[in-house]
Amino acid sequence: MTPQCEVRQALATMEGDGAEVKRLMPIRGFMNFDPIVLWDHFDIVPGAGFPDHPHRGFEAITYLFQGAMEHADNLGNRSTVSAGGAQCFTAGRGLVHSEMPGVDGHTTGIQLWVNLPGRLKGVEPAYQQVDAEDIPEQQFNGGRRRIIVGTDSPVKLQTPVYYCELQLEPGAEVSETIQAGHRGLVYVVSGEVSINQHTLEAAQSLFCQDETSLHIHAKSAAQLMLCFGQPHGEPIRQSGPFVD
């Protein structure tokens, strides 16, 4: 099939209790990109955050760039993750949790939701924390790659997903192979890059379908997030905190 790529801009909005987010989805006219059903680049300060709220039907990863986030849920889990670490949960048939900043100053990062296939919507909820030192890191000429979900990462999802962070020096070039049948996005956290002849700046994303590889050139120092997964090809009924 002919590769299809589209540049999209994240929209600034408020979420939770005073949390600022740059949201790619769900927004009006663009609810999801199977299997990805939410993407928020958040910035939280003390006094703001995400108090107790319910979820069901998907898996979520909160990955931190700076600060710290405290997670608490009705399964009895309570933990704090710091920059470079991740908090992950499988909502399954349902859970209630909160995520609040654990330090003074700004806590920033990405929250990603990945849909569960219909056969797993009713699984028992579960939680996992992965600290920064446990996330695999690869150095290459002009940058580094941190594999949040993928080979050698302790983070395991029910959906086949590759999720990583790239830090690039000015002028660096790197190629990423996309597994056959996967679709997803590259999000620019900061800097300016060229990806397969598309130029992107901070808070922009390149959504790709039927691509086999990405060639990335950093026009400046840049931080990127890549997320590609296997679509379920099932109807997605998404409403607020629930994906049924």
PyRosetta script that sets phi, psi and omega in degrees:
from pyrosetta import init, pose_from_sequence

init()
pose = pose_from_sequence("MTPQCEVRQALATMEGDGAEVKRLMPIRGFMNFDPIVLWDHFDIVPGAGFPDHPHRGFEAITYLFQGAMEHADNLGNRSTVSAGGAQCFTAGRGLVHSEMPGVDGHTTGIQLWVNLPGRLKGVEPAYQQVDAEDIPEQQFNGGRRRIIVGTDSPVKLQTPVYYCELQLEPGAEVSETIQAGHRGLVYVVSGEVSINQHTLEAAQSLFCQDETSLHIHAKSAAQLMLCFGQPHGEPIRQSGPFVD")
pose.set_psi(1, 153.9)
pose.set_omega(1, 179.5)
pose.set_phi(2, -72.9)
pose.set_psi(2, 127.7)
pose.set_omega(2, 178.6)
pose.set_phi(3, -59.2)
pose.set_psi(3, 143.6)
pose.set_omega(3, 178.2)
pose.set_phi(4, -127.3)
pose.set_psi(4, 125.9)
pose.set_omega(4, 178.4)
pose.set_phi(5, -132.3)
pose.set_psi(5, 142.8)
pose.set_omega(5, -178.6)
pose.set_phi(6, -142.3)
pose.set_psi(6, 132.5)
pose.set_omega(6, 176.7)
pose.set_phi(7, -87.3)
pose.set_psi(7, 131.5)
pose.set_omega(7, 177.6)
pose.set_phi(8, -130.6)
pose.set_psi(8, 149.1)
pose.set_omega(8, -179.4)
pose.set_phi(9, -102.6)
pose.set_psi(9, 132.0)
pose.set_omega(9, 173.9)
pose.set_phi(10, -70.5)
pose.set_psi(10, 143.5)
pose.set_omega(10, -178.3)
pose.set_phi(11, -104.6)
pose.set_psi(11, 132.1)
pose.set_omega(11, 178.1)
pose.set_phi(12, -73.3)
pose.set_psi(12, 132.5)
pose.set_omega(12, 178.9)
pose.set_phi(13, -154.5)
pose.set_psi(13, 174.5)
pose.set_omega(13, 176.2)
pose.set_phi(14, -109.0)
pose.set_psi(14, 144.4)
pose.set_omega(14, -179.3)
pose.set_phi(15, -143.0)
pose.set_psi(15, 158.5)
pose.set_omega(15, 178.6)
pose.set_phi(16, 60.8)
pose.set_psi(16, -135.1)
pose.set_omega(16, -179.8)
pose.set_phi(17, -110.2)
pose.set_psi(17, 82.4)
pose.set_omega(17, 176.1)
pose.set_phi(18, 78.4)
pose.set_psi(18, 18.8)
pose.set_omega(18, 178.7)
pose.set_phi(19, -88.2)
pose.set_psi(19, 132.6)
pose.set_omega(19, 176.9)
pose.set_phi(20, -90.2)
pose.set_psi(20, 131.4)
pose.set_omega(20, 178.3)
pose.set_phi(21, -134.8)
pose.set_psi(21, 149.7)
pose.set_omega(21, 166.6)
pose.set_phi(22, -103.9)
pose.set_psi(22, 114.2)
pose.set_omega(22, -169.2)
pose.set_phi(23, -109.3)
pose.set_psi(23, 128.1)
pose.set_omega(23, 171.9)
pose.set_phi(24, -88.0)
pose.set_psi(24, -38.0)
pose.set_omega(24, -179.6)
pose.set_phi(25, -165.0)
pose.set_psi(25, 152.3)
pose.set_omega(25, -1.0)
pose.set_phi(26, -81.4)
pose.set_psi(26, 136.5)
pose.set_omega(26, 172.7)
pose.set_phi(27, -134.9)
pose.set_psi(27, 167.1)
pose.set_omega(27, -179.8)
pose.set_phi(28, -59.2)
pose.set_psi(28, 125.9)
pose.set_omega(28, 178.6)
pose.set_phi(29, 88.7)
pose.set_psi(29, -7.2)
pose.set_omega(29, 179.0)
pose.set_phi(30, -152.4)
pose.set_psi(30, 84.9)
pose.set_omega(30, -172.2)
pose.set_phi(31, -81.4)
pose.set_psi(31, -38.5)
pose.set_omega(31, -175.0)
pose.set_phi(32, -161.8)
pose.set_psi(32, 171.7)
pose.set_omega(32, 178.2)
pose.set_phi(33, -141.8)
pose.set_psi(33, 78.5)
pose.set_omega(33, -173.8)
pose.set_phi(34, -34.5)
pose.set_psi(34, 119.5)
pose.set_omega(34, 12.8)
pose.set_phi(35, -97.4)
pose.set_psi(35, 7.1)
pose.set_omega(35, -177.9)
pose.set_phi(36, -84.5)
pose.set_psi(36, 129.7)
pose.set_omega(36, -176.6)
pose.set_phi(37, -121.4)
pose.set_psi(37, -7.3)
pose.set_omega(37, 172.5)
pose.set_phi(38, -157.3)
pose.set_psi(38, 142.4)
pose.set_omega(38, 173.9)
pose.set_phi(39, -143.9)
pose.set_psi(39, 113.0)
pose.set_omega(39, 178.3)
pose.set_phi(40, -125.1)
pose.set_psi(40, 128.6)
pose.set_omega(40, 170.3)
pose.set_phi(41, -99.1)
pose.set_psi(41, 104.9)
pose.set_omega(41, -169.4)
pose.set_phi(42, -103.2)
pose.set_psi(42, 156.0)
pose.set_omega(42, 175.8)
pose.set_phi(43, -140.2)
pose.set_psi(43, 111.9)
pose.set_omega(43, -173.7)
pose.set_phi(44, -123.1)
pose.set_psi(44, 141.0)
pose.set_omega(44, 173.8)
pose.set_phi(45, -120.1)
pose.set_psi(45, 159.9)
pose.set_omega(45, 179.0)
pose.set_phi(46, -52.9)
pose.set_psi(46, 138.4)
pose.set_omega(46, -175.5)
pose.set_phi(47, 98.5)
pose.set_psi(47, -16.2)
pose.set_omega(47, 175.3)
pose.set_phi(48, -115.4)
pose.set_psi(48, 173.0)
pose.set_omega(48, 177.6)
pose.set_phi(49, 147.4)
pose.set_psi(49, -156.2)
pose.set_omega(49, -176.4)
pose.set_phi(50, -127.1)
pose.set_psi(50, 86.9)
pose.set_omega(50, 179.0)
pose.set_phi(51, -63.4)
pose.set_psi(51, 177.1)
pose.set_omega(51, -176.3)
pose.set_phi(52, -44.8)
pose.set_psi(52, 129.1)
pose.set_omega(52, 176.8)
pose.set_phi(53, -157.3)
pose.set_psi(53, 155.0)
pose.set_omega(53, -176.4)
pose.set_phi(54, -93.5)
pose.set_psi(54, 159.7)
pose.set_omega(54, 173.2)
pose.set_phi(55, -145.6)
pose.set_psi(55, 158.7)
pose.set_omega(55, 167.5)
pose.set_phi(56, -162.6)
pose.set_psi(56, 154.2)
pose.set_omega(56, 168.2)
pose.set_phi(57, 90.7)
pose.set_psi(57, 5.2)
pose.set_omega(57, -177.5)
pose.set_phi(58, -152.8)
pose.set_psi(58, 177.8)
pose.set_omega(58, 171.8)
pose.set_phi(59, -118.3)
pose.set_psi(59, 147.7)
pose.set_omega(59, -176.5)
pose.set_phi(60, -131.7)
pose.set_psi(60, 145.0)
pose.set_omega(60, 173.8)
pose.set_phi(61, -127.8)
pose.set_psi(61, 125.7)
pose.set_omega(61, 171.7)
pose.set_phi(62, -107.0)
pose.set_psi(62, 113.9)
pose.set_omega(62, -177.5)
pose.set_phi(63, -112.3)
pose.set_psi(63, 129.5)
pose.set_omega(63, -172.7)
pose.set_phi(64, -101.3)
pose.set_psi(64, 135.5)
pose.set_omega(64, 172.0)
pose.set_phi(65, -91.2)
pose.set_psi(65, -40.6)
pose.set_omega(65, 179.9)
pose.set_phi(66, -151.5)
pose.set_psi(66, 160.8)
pose.set_omega(66, 179.1)
pose.set_phi(67, 82.9)
pose.set_psi(67, -153.4)
pose.set_omega(67, -179.7)
pose.set_phi(68, -153.3)
pose.set_psi(68, 152.2)
pose.set_omega(68, -178.5)
pose.set_phi(69, -131.8)
pose.set_psi(69, 130.8)
pose.set_omega(69, 177.4)
pose.set_phi(70, -99.9)
pose.set_psi(70, 125.8)
pose.set_omega(70, 178.2)
pose.set_phi(71, -106.0)
pose.set_psi(71, 136.7)
pose.set_omega(71, 171.9)
pose.set_phi(72, -141.2)
pose.set_psi(72, 141.2)
pose.set_omega(72, -178.5)
pose.set_phi(73, -144.5)
pose.set_psi(73, 171.4)
pose.set_omega(73, -177.9)
pose.set_phi(74, -79.4)
pose.set_psi(74, 4.7)
pose.set_omega(74, 172.3)
pose.set_phi(75, -88.0)
pose.set_psi(75, -6.8)
pose.set_omega(75, -179.1)
pose.set_phi(76, 97.8)
pose.set_psi(76, 4.4)
pose.set_omega(76, 178.8)
pose.set_phi(77, -82.6)
pose.set_psi(77, 138.3)
pose.set_omega(77, 171.4)
pose.set_phi(78, -147.1)
pose.set_psi(78, 119.5)
pose.set_omega(78, -178.0)
pose.set_phi(79, -156.3)
pose.set_psi(79, 162.3)
pose.set_omega(79, 178.7)
pose.set_phi(80, -124.7)
pose.set_psi(80, 129.4)
pose.set_omega(80, 178.0)
pose.set_phi(81, -111.5)
pose.set_psi(81, 143.5)
pose.set_omega(81, -178.5)
pose.set_phi(82, -108.6)
pose.set_psi(82, 178.2)
pose.set_omega(82, -176.5)
pose.set_phi(83, -51.9)
pose.set_psi(83, 134.5)
pose.set_omega(83, -179.3)
pose.set_phi(84, 89.7)
pose.set_psi(84, -6.2)
pose.set_omega(84, 178.7)
pose.set_phi(85, -105.1)
pose.set_psi(85, 177.3)
pose.set_omega(85, -176.6)
pose.set_phi(86, -141.6)
pose.set_psi(86, 147.1)
pose.set_omega(86, 170.6)
pose.set_phi(87, -115.2)
pose.set_psi(87, 132.5)
pose.set_omega(87, -175.2)
pose.set_phi(88, -131.6)
pose.set_psi(88, 140.5)
pose.set_omega(88, 172.2)
pose.set_phi(89, -142.1)
pose.set_psi(89, 150.0)
pose.set_omega(89, 170.1)
pose.set_phi(90, -102.7)
pose.set_psi(90, 110.4)
pose.set_omega(90, -177.5)
pose.set_phi(91, -70.1)
pose.set_psi(91, -38.7)
pose.set_omega(91, 178.3)
pose.set_phi(92, 51.4)
pose.set_psi(92, -128.3)
pose.set_omega(92, -176.9)
pose.set_phi(93, -74.6)
pose.set_psi(93, -9.4)
pose.set_omega(93, 172.7)
pose.set_phi(94, 141.0)
pose.set_psi(94, 140.2)
pose.set_omega(94, 171.5)
pose.set_phi(95, -150.3)
pose.set_psi(95, 166.1)
pose.set_omega(95, 174.5)
pose.set_phi(96, -122.7)
pose.set_psi(96, 130.8)
pose.set_omega(96, 179.7)
pose.set_phi(97, -146.4)
pose.set_psi(97, 171.8)
pose.set_omega(97, 173.6)
pose.set_phi(98, -136.2)
pose.set_psi(98, 152.3)
pose.set_omega(98, 173.6)
pose.set_phi(99, -135.2)
pose.set_psi(99, 114.5)
pose.set_omega(99, -176.4)
pose.set_phi(100, -129.1)
pose.set_psi(100, 146.4)
pose.set_omega(100, -179.4)
pose.set_phi(101, -61.0)
pose.set_psi(101, 138.7)
pose.set_omega(101, -175.8)
pose.set_phi(102, -102.7)
pose.set_psi(102, 2.1)
pose.set_omega(102, -179.2)
pose.set_phi(103, -143.8)
pose.set_psi(103, 165.9)
pose.set_omega(103, 171.7)
pose.set_phi(104, -70.6)
pose.set_psi(104, 162.2)
pose.set_omega(104, 179.8)
pose.set_phi(105, 83.8)
pose.set_psi(105, -165.6)
pose.set_omega(105, -174.2)
pose.set_phi(106, -88.2)
pose.set_psi(106, 138.6)
pose.set_omega(106, 170.4)
pose.set_phi(107, -115.1)
pose.set_psi(107, 118.9)
pose.set_omega(107, -175.4)
pose.set_phi(108, -127.4)
pose.set_psi(108, 154.8)
pose.set_omega(108, 177.9)
pose.set_phi(109, 170.5)
pose.set_psi(109, -164.5)
pose.set_omega(109, -179.2)
pose.set_phi(110, -121.2)
pose.set_psi(110, 132.3)
pose.set_omega(110, 166.8)
pose.set_phi(111, -108.6)
pose.set_psi(111, 126.6)
pose.set_omega(111, -176.9)
pose.set_phi(112, -121.0)
pose.set_psi(112, 133.2)
pose.set_omega(112, 172.1)
pose.set_phi(113, -113.1)
pose.set_psi(113, 132.3)
pose.set_omega(113, 176.2)
pose.set_phi(114, -116.8)
pose.set_psi(114, 126.8)
pose.set_omega(114, -177.2)
pose.set_phi(115, -64.2)
pose.set_psi(115, 147.3)
pose.set_omega(115, 170.2)
pose.set_phi(116, -92.3)
pose.set_psi(116, 144.4)
pose.set_omega(116, 174.4)
pose.set_phi(117, -65.8)
pose.set_psi(117, 157.4)
pose.set_omega(117, -175.8)
pose.set_phi(118, -54.0)
pose.set_psi(118, -36.6)
pose.set_omega(118, -176.9)
pose.set_phi(119, -69.0)
pose.set_psi(119, -13.6)
pose.set_omega(119, -177.7)
pose.set_phi(120, -114.6)
pose.set_psi(120, 7.8)
pose.set_omega(120, -178.6)
pose.set_phi(121, -60.1)
pose.set_psi(121, -28.6)
pose.set_omega(121, -175.9)
pose.set_phi(122, -100.0)
pose.set_psi(122, 15.4)
pose.set_omega(122, -179.5)
pose.set_phi(123, -68.6)
pose.set_psi(123, 160.3)
pose.set_omega(123, 177.7)
pose.set_phi(124, -65.0)
pose.set_psi(124, 139.2)
pose.set_omega(124, 177.4)
pose.set_phi(125, -68.4)
pose.set_psi(125, 155.0)
pose.set_omega(125, -178.6)
pose.set_phi(126, -153.0)
pose.set_psi(126, 159.8)
pose.set_omega(126, -177.7)
pose.set_phi(127, -137.2)
pose.set_psi(127, 145.2)
pose.set_omega(127, 177.6)
pose.set_phi(128, -144.3)
pose.set_psi(128, 136.8)
pose.set_omega(128, 171.0)
pose.set_phi(129, -113.4)
pose.set_psi(129, 135.6)
pose.set_omega(129, 176.7)
pose.set_phi(130, -125.9)
pose.set_psi(130, 116.3)
pose.set_omega(130, -178.4)
pose.set_phi(131, -78.4)
pose.set_psi(131, 163.1)
pose.set_omega(131, -173.1)
pose.set_phi(132, -54.7)
pose.set_psi(132, -40.7)
pose.set_omega(132, -175.5)
pose.set_phi(133, -70.7)
pose.set_psi(133, -11.8)
pose.set_omega(133, -179.2)
pose.set_phi(134, -98.5)
pose.set_psi(134, -1.9)
pose.set_omega(134, 177.8)
pose.set_phi(135, -91.3)
pose.set_psi(135, 122.7)
pose.set_omega(135, -176.8)
pose.set_phi(136, -59.2)
pose.set_psi(136, 139.6)
pose.set_omega(136, -179.6)
pose.set_phi(137, -129.9)
pose.set_psi(137, 135.8)
pose.set_omega(137, 179.3)
pose.set_phi(138, -122.7)
pose.set_psi(138, 130.0)
pose.set_omega(138, 175.3)
pose.set_phi(139, -94.2)
pose.set_psi(139, 141.3)
pose.set_omega(139, 173.5)
pose.set_phi(140, -144.4)
pose.set_psi(140, 171.4)
pose.set_omega(140, -176.5)
pose.set_phi(141, -60.6)
pose.set_psi(141, 111.0)
pose.set_omega(141, 177.7)
pose.set_phi(142, 91.4)
pose.set_psi(142, 7.7)
pose.set_omega(142, 179.1)
pose.set_phi(143, 178.1)
pose.set_psi(143, -169.3)
pose.set_omega(143, 177.5)
pose.set_phi(144, -145.9)
pose.set_psi(144, 156.1)
pose.set_omega(144, -179.3)
pose.set_phi(145, -127.1)
pose.set_psi(145, 129.7)
pose.set_omega(145, 174.7)
pose.set_phi(146, -113.3)
pose.set_psi(146, 120.5)
pose.set_omega(146, -174.5)
pose.set_phi(147, -94.5)
pose.set_psi(147, 103.5)
pose.set_omega(147, -177.3)
pose.set_phi(148, -78.8)
pose.set_psi(148, -44.0)
pose.set_omega(148, 173.3)
pose.set_phi(149, -131.9)
pose.set_psi(149, 126.5)
pose.set_omega(149, -178.8)
pose.set_phi(150, 149.1)
pose.set_psi(150, -163.5)
pose.set_omega(150, -176.7)
pose.set_phi(151, -54.6)
pose.set_psi(151, 129.3)
pose.set_omega(151, 176.4)
pose.set_phi(152, 73.4)
pose.set_psi(152, -4.1)
pose.set_omega(152, 177.4)
pose.set_phi(153, -81.2)
pose.set_psi(153, 141.2)
pose.set_omega(153, 176.9)
pose.set_phi(154, -73.3)
pose.set_psi(154, -13.8)
pose.set_omega(154, 179.7)
pose.set_phi(155, -75.7)
pose.set_psi(155, 120.8)
pose.set_omega(155, -179.7)
pose.set_phi(156, -121.5)
pose.set_psi(156, 128.8)
pose.set_omega(156, 178.0)
pose.set_phi(157, -113.3)
pose.set_psi(157, 164.5)
pose.set_omega(157, 177.8)
pose.set_phi(158, -78.6)
pose.set_psi(158, -16.4)
pose.set_omega(158, 178.7)
pose.set_phi(159, -110.0)
pose.set_psi(159, 134.7)
pose.set_omega(159, 176.4)
pose.set_phi(160, -61.4)
pose.set_psi(160, 116.5)
pose.set_omega(160, -175.4)
pose.set_phi(161, -140.7)
pose.set_psi(161, 143.2)
pose.set_omega(161, 168.6)
pose.set_phi(162, -117.5)
pose.set_psi(162, 123.1)
pose.set_omega(162, -174.7)
pose.set_phi(163, -139.0)
pose.set_psi(163, 121.6)
pose.set_omega(163, -177.7)
pose.set_phi(164, -145.6)
pose.set_psi(164, 162.5)
pose.set_omega(164, 172.9)
pose.set_phi(165, -110.7)
pose.set_psi(165, 135.5)
pose.set_omega(165, 174.6)
pose.set_phi(166, -116.7)
pose.set_psi(166, 131.5)
pose.set_omega(166, 170.7)
pose.set_phi(167, -113.3)
pose.set_psi(167, 120.9)
pose.set_omega(167, -174.4)
pose.set_phi(168, -122.5)
pose.set_psi(168, 140.0)
pose.set_omega(168, 173.0)
pose.set_phi(169, -81.7)
pose.set_psi(169, 159.6)
pose.set_omega(169, 177.2)
pose.set_phi(170, -55.8)
pose.set_psi(170, 131.6)
pose.set_omega(170, 178.6)
pose.set_phi(171, 86.5)
pose.set_psi(171, -7.8)
pose.set_omega(171, -178.1)
pose.set_phi(172, -67.2)
pose.set_psi(172, 149.3)
pose.set_omega(172, 176.1)
pose.set_phi(173, -130.0)
pose.set_psi(173, 141.2)
pose.set_omega(173, 179.1)
pose.set_phi(174, -150.6)
pose.set_psi(174, 148.0)
pose.set_omega(174, 177.0)
pose.set_phi(175, -116.3)
pose.set_psi(175, 142.8)
pose.set_omega(175, 178.1)
pose.set_phi(176, -125.4)
pose.set_psi(176, 130.3)
pose.set_omega(176, 177.3)
pose.set_phi(177, -89.2)
pose.set_psi(177, 135.0)
pose.set_omega(177, 178.7)
pose.set_phi(178, -101.9)
pose.set_psi(178, 127.8)
pose.set_omega(178, -179.7)
pose.set_phi(179, -63.4)
pose.set_psi(179, 140.3)
pose.set_omega(179, -179.2)
pose.set_phi(180, -55.5)
pose.set_psi(180, 133.1)
pose.set_omega(180, 178.7)
pose.set_phi(181, 86.7)
pose.set_psi(181, -5.3)
pose.set_omega(181, 179.7)
pose.set_phi(182, -92.4)
pose.set_psi(182, 153.8)
pose.set_omega(182, 176.0)
pose.set_phi(183, -140.2)
pose.set_psi(183, 158.2)
pose.set_omega(183, -178.9)
pose.set_phi(184, 171.7)
pose.set_psi(184, -146.5)
pose.set_omega(184, -170.3)
pose.set_phi(185, -149.8)
pose.set_psi(185, 159.9)
pose.set_omega(185, 167.4)
pose.set_phi(186, -119.4)
pose.set_psi(186, 126.8)
pose.set_omega(186, -178.8)
pose.set_phi(187, -114.5)
pose.set_psi(187, 132.6)
pose.set_omega(187, 179.8)
pose.set_phi(188, -93.4)
pose.set_psi(188, 112.0)
pose.set_omega(188, 177.2)
pose.set_phi(189, -75.7)
pose.set_psi(189, -45.0)
pose.set_omega(189, 178.9)
pose.set_phi(190, -154.2)
pose.set_psi(190, 156.3)
pose.set_omega(190, 178.0)
pose.set_phi(191, 91.3)
pose.set_psi(191, -169.7)
pose.set_omega(191, -179.9)
pose.set_phi(192, -135.0)
pose.set_psi(192, 134.3)
pose.set_omega(192, -177.4)
pose.set_phi(193, -139.2)
pose.set_psi(193, 160.7)
pose.set_omega(193, 169.7)
pose.set_phi(194, -113.9)
pose.set_psi(194, 128.5)
pose.set_omega(194, 179.8)
pose.set_phi(195, -128.7)
pose.set_psi(195, 114.9)
pose.set_omega(195, -178.9)
pose.set_phi(196, 46.2)
pose.set_psi(196, 46.4)
pose.set_omega(196, 175.8)
pose.set_phi(197, 73.9)
pose.set_psi(197, 9.9)
pose.set_omega(197, 172.2)
pose.set_phi(198, -105.0)
pose.set_psi(198, 132.2)
pose.set_omega(198, 177.9)
pose.set_phi(199, -96.6)
pose.set_psi(199, 130.4)
pose.set_omega(199, -178.6)
pose.set_phi(200, -130.5)
pose.set_psi(200, 146.4)
pose.set_omega(200, 175.6)
pose.set_phi(201, -118.1)
pose.set_psi(201, -180.0)
pose.set_omega(201, -178.1)
pose.set_phi(202, -54.3)
pose.set_psi(202, 138.4)
pose.set_omega(202, 179.2)
pose.set_phi(203, 73.4)
pose.set_psi(203, 11.8)
pose.set_omega(203, 172.9)
pose.set_phi(204, -108.1)
pose.set_psi(204, 156.3)
pose.set_omega(204, -177.6)
pose.set_phi(205, -139.0)
pose.set_psi(205, 148.8)
pose.set_omega(205, 174.0)
pose.set_phi(206, -109.7)
pose.set_psi(206, 113.9)
pose.set_omega(206, 176.7)
pose.set_phi(207, -90.8)
pose.set_psi(207, 130.7)
pose.set_omega(207, -174.0)
pose.set_phi(208, -129.1)
pose.set_psi(208, 139.4)
pose.set_omega(208, 175.0)
pose.set_phi(209, -136.4)
pose.set_psi(209, 133.7)
pose.set_omega(209, 178.9)
pose.set_phi(210, 67.9)
pose.set_psi(210, 16.7)
pose.set_omega(210, 170.7)
pose.set_phi(211, -82.0)
pose.set_psi(211, 148.6)
pose.set_omega(211, 177.8)
pose.set_phi(212, -105.3)
pose.set_psi(212, -20.1)
pose.set_omega(212, 180.0)
pose.set_phi(213, -157.9)
pose.set_psi(213, 159.7)
pose.set_omega(213, 176.3)
pose.set_phi(214, -124.7)
pose.set_psi(214, 131.3)
pose.set_omega(214, 172.7)
pose.set_phi(215, -109.8)
pose.set_psi(215, 118.2)
pose.set_omega(215, -173.9)
pose.set_phi(216, -113.1)
pose.set_psi(216, 128.5)
pose.set_omega(216, 175.9)
pose.set_phi(217, -121.8)
pose.set_psi(217, 124.0)
pose.set_omega(217, -179.2)
pose.set_phi(218, -86.4)
pose.set_psi(218, 115.0)
pose.set_omega(218, 177.0)
pose.set_phi(219, -79.9)
pose.set_psi(219, -17.7)
pose.set_omega(219, 175.3)
pose.set_phi(220, -149.6)
pose.set_psi(220, 177.0)
pose.set_omega(220, 171.1)
pose.set_phi(221, -56.3)
pose.set_psi(221, 134.3)
pose.set_omega(221, -172.5)
pose.set_phi(222, -144.6)
pose.set_psi(222, 150.2)
pose.set_omega(222, 173.6)
pose.set_phi(223, -124.4)
pose.set_psi(223, 126.1)
pose.set_omega(223, -176.2)
pose.set_phi(224, -128.4)
pose.set_psi(224, 155.0)
pose.set_omega(224, 170.0)
pose.set_phi(225, -122.2)
pose.set_psi(225, 132.7)
pose.set_omega(225, 177.2)
pose.set_phi(226, -116.9)
pose.set_psi(226, 132.9)
pose.set_omega(226, 176.5)
pose.set_phi(227, -141.7)
pose.set_psi(227, 118.1)
pose.set_omega(227, 178.5)
pose.set_phi(228, -134.1)
pose.set_psi(228, 138.3)
pose.set_omega(228, -178.3)
pose.set_phi(229, -148.4)
pose.set_psi(229, 170.8)
pose.set_omega(229, -180.0)
pose.set_phi(230, -84.9)
pose.set_psi(230, 118.1)
pose.set_omega(230, 179.1)
pose.set_phi(231, -67.5)
pose.set_psi(231, 148.7)
pose.set_omega(231, 178.6)
pose.set_phi(232, -85.9)
pose.set_psi(232, -23.1)
pose.set_omega(232, 179.7)
pose.set_phi(233, 67.3)
pose.set_psi(233, 29.1)
pose.set_omega(233, 179.8)
pose.set_phi(234, -117.7)
pose.set_psi(234, 155.7)
pose.set_omega(234, 175.3)
pose.set_phi(235, -57.7)
pose.set_psi(235, 138.5)
pose.set_omega(235, 178.6)
pose.set_phi(236, -112.4)
pose.set_psi(236, 116.9)
pose.set_omega(236, 177.7)
pose.set_phi(237, -106.7)
pose.set_psi(237, 99.0)
pose.set_omega(237, -170.9)
pose.set_phi(238, -112.7)
pose.set_psi(238, 123.7)
pose.set_omega(238, -179.8)
pose.set_phi(239, -145.6)
pose.set_psi(239, 109.7)
pose.set_omega(239, 180.0)
pose.set_phi(240, 55.6)
pose.set_psi(240, -123.8)
pose.set_omega(240, -176.3)
pose.set_phi(241, -85.0)
pose.set_psi(241, 5.9)
pose.set_omega(241, -175.6)
pose.set_phi(242, -117.9)
pose.set_psi(242, 139.6)
pose.set_omega(242, 175.6)
pose.set_phi(243, -128.9)
pose.set_psi(243, 100.9)
pose.set_omega(243, -173.2)
pose.set_phi(244, -104.4)
pose.dump_pdb("model.pdb")
